Amino acid sequence: MRTSWVQLTQAIADCTNCALCEGCTQKVPGQGDPDAPLMLIGEGPGQQEDQQGLAFVGPAGQLLTKMLAAIQLPRERVYICNIVKCRPPNNRTPLPAETEACQPHLLAQWALVQPKVVLLLGSTAVRGVLGENYRITRIRGQWYERGDVPILATYHPSALLRDPEKKRDAWTDLKIVRQKLIDLGQYTDLLKGEL
């Protein structure tokens, strides 16, 4: 296990564990508050993320920023990363072997952030963290645990852009996350008034 952010960042930059590294412009390790109580995990970088080296900066990222603002949670106060750190060709879903190859990086991020709550964004994140038998349509909005960390799954923002009907469910999920943060005594100074 890497013991520092510097070591982890270098390990991701140097990674050749799978073929995704051959086609990406740059690695996208993730960003945000390294001491954040809330960690968000998505699928993988898209075109804009690949170009900028930052997670969730395209249209889905802009929606995610608005979603976080809706629960009075500034984006810079959470930690955001993806299951894989390199863009899959044509934005396809990462293959199980690619997800597995990137797993050590995600586990190191989890260990360094030590989140109090984890929000999984979409089916790839669900399978990568909880296991291949879990499906977003069956488990979204329900709490699971890994160790003693509560985990909630919701739809990926890109899915919400494709199917706005799912936004109501995602909004419900965000309110559940907000309540969990309140219950754990996290960020209460940022949670102003009723939604």
C-alpha positions in Angstrom: 0.0 0.0 0.0 1.3 3.5 -0.9 1.9 5.6 2.2 1.6 9.1 0.7 -0.2 11.1 -2.0 3.1 11.7 -3.7 3.8 8.0 -3.9 0.3 7.2 -5.1 0.3 10.0 -7.7 3.6 8.7 -9.1 2.4 5.1 -9.1 -0.6 6.1 -11.1 1.5 8.2 -13.5 3.9 5.2 -14.0 1.2 2.5 -14.2 1.2 0.1 -17.1 -1.0 -2.6 -15.4 -3.4 -2.7 -18.4 -3.6 -1.6 -22.0 -5.7 1.5 -21.1 -2.5 3.4 -20.4 -1.5 3.1 -24.1 -4.4 5.1 -25.4 -4.9 7.8 -22.9 -3.6 11.4 -23.2 -2.9 11.6 -19.4 -3.8 9.7 -16.3 -6.7 11.0 -14.2 -6.0 10.1 -10.6 -8.8 12.2 -9.0 -8.9 15.4 -7.0 -10.5 17.2 -4.1 -10.1 17.4 -0.3 -7.7 14.7 0.8 -9.4 14.7 4.2 -12.9 14.7 2.9 -15.6 12.9 4.8 -17.3 12.1 1.5 -15.6 10.2 -1.3 -17.3 9.9 -4.7 -16.3 7.1 -7.1 -17.2 7.1 -10.8 -16.4 4.9 -13.8 -13.5 6.3 -15.7 -12.3 9.5 -17.5 -14.1 10.7 -20.6 -12.6 12.8 -23.3 -12.5 16.1 -21.4 -11.1 14.4 -18.3 -8.4 12.8 -20.4 -7.4 16.1 -21.9 -7.4 18.0 -18.6 -6.2 15.3 -16.2 -9.1 16.0 -13.8 -12.1 13.8 -12.9 -15.6 14.9 -13.7 -15.0 18.1 -15.7 -17.2 17.4 -18.7 -21.0 17.8 -18.9 -21.5 14.9 -16.3 -19.0 16.7 -14.0 -20.8 20.0 -14.3 -24.1 18.2 -13.4 -22.3 16.5 -10.4 -21.1 20.0 -9.2 -24.7 21.2 -9.3 -25.9 18.0 -7.5 -23.4 18.6 -4.7 -24.4 22.3 -4.5 -28.0 21.2 -4.1 -27.1 19.6 -0.8 -24.9 22.6 0.2 -21.7 20.6 -0.3 -19.0 22.5 -2.2 -17.3 20.2 -4.7 -13.8 21.2 -3.3 -14.8 19.7 0.1 -15.3 16.1 -1.3 -12.8 13.7 -2.9 -13.7 12.5 -6.4 -12.1 9.7 -8.4 -12.9 6.9 -10.7 -12.6 3.1 -10.8 -10.0 3.4 -13.6 -7.6 6.2 -14.0 -7.2 6.1 -17.8 -9.8 6.8 -20.5 -11.2 3.6 -22.1 -11.3 3.8 -25.9 -14.5 5.6 -27.2 -15.6 6.0 -23.6 -16.6 2.4 -23.4 -17.2 0.7 -20.0 -14.0 -0.5 -18.4 -13.5 -4.3 -18.7 -13.4 -6.3 -15.5 -9.6 -7.0 -16.0 -9.0 -3.2 -16.4 -11.0 -2.5 -13.2 -9.0 -5.2 -11.4 -5.7 -3.8 -12.7 -6.6 -0.4 -11.3 -7.9 -1.7 -8.0 -4.7 -1.1 -6.0 -4.8 2.6 -6.9 -8.4 2.9 -5.7 -7.7 1.1 -2.5 -4.7 3.4 -1.8 -6.9 6.4 -2.4 -9.5 5.0 0.0 -6.8 4.4 2.6 -5.4 7.9 2.3 -8.8 9.7 2.3 -10.3 7.6 5.0 -13.8 8.7 4.0 -16.7 8.6 6.5 -19.2 8.0 3.6 -18.7 6.8 0.0 -21.1 7.5 -2.9 -20.8 5.2 -5.9 -21.8 6.8 -9.2 -23.1 4.3 -11.6 -22.9 0.5 -12.3 -19.2 0.3 -13.0 -18.4 1.8 -9.6 -20.9 -0.5 -7.9 -19.4 -3.6 -9.4 -15.8 -2.4 -8.8 -16.4 -1.7 -5.1 -19.2 -4.0 -4.0 -18.7 -6.9 -6.5 -19.9 -8.2 -9.9 -23.2 -9.5 -8.5 -24.4 -6.0 -7.5 -26.6 -4.0 -9.9 -27.3 -0.3 -9.6 -31.0 -0.8 -10.4 -31.4 -3.1 -7.4 -29.3 -1.4 -4.8 -29.4 2.3 -5.4 -30.6 4.2 -2.4 -29.7 1.4 0.1 -26.7 1.5 2.5 -24.0 -1.1 2.3 -20.7 -1.2 4.2 -17.1 -1.9 3.5 -15.3 -2.2 6.8 -17.1 0.4 8.8 -17.7 2.9 6.0 -21.3 3.3 4.8 -21.6 3.1 1.0 -24.5 4.3 -1.1 -25.0 3.9 -4.8 -26.8 6.3 -7.2 -26.9 6.8 -10.9 -23.9 8.2 -12.7 -24.5 11.9 -13.8 -24.0 10.9 -17.4 -27.0 8.5 -17.0 -29.0 11.4 -15.7 -28.1 13.5 -18.7 -29.3 10.6 -21.0 -32.4 9.9 -18.9 -33.7 12.9 -16.9 -36.5 10.7 -15.4 -33.8 9.3 -13.1 -33.0 12.7 -11.6 -35.8 12.3 -9.0 -34.2 9.1 -7.6 -30.7 10.6 -7.7 -32.1 13.6 -5.7 -33.5 11.2 -3.1 -30.1 9.5 -2.9 -28.3 12.8 -2.3 -30.7 13.7 0.5 -29.9 10.3 2.1 -26.2 11.1 1.8 -26.7 14.5 3.3 -28.6 13.0 6.3 -25.8 10.4 6.8 -23.2 13.2 6.9 -25.4 15.1 9.4 -25.8 11.9 11.6 -22.1 11.4 11.6 -21.4 15.1 12.6 -19.7 15.9 9.3 -20.1 19.3 7.5 -23.0 20.5 9.6 -21.8 24.0 9.2 -22.3 23.7 5.4 -25.8 22.3 5.6 -28.0 25.4 5.8 -31.8 25.1 6.0 -34.1 22.7 4.5 -33.9 21.5 0.9 
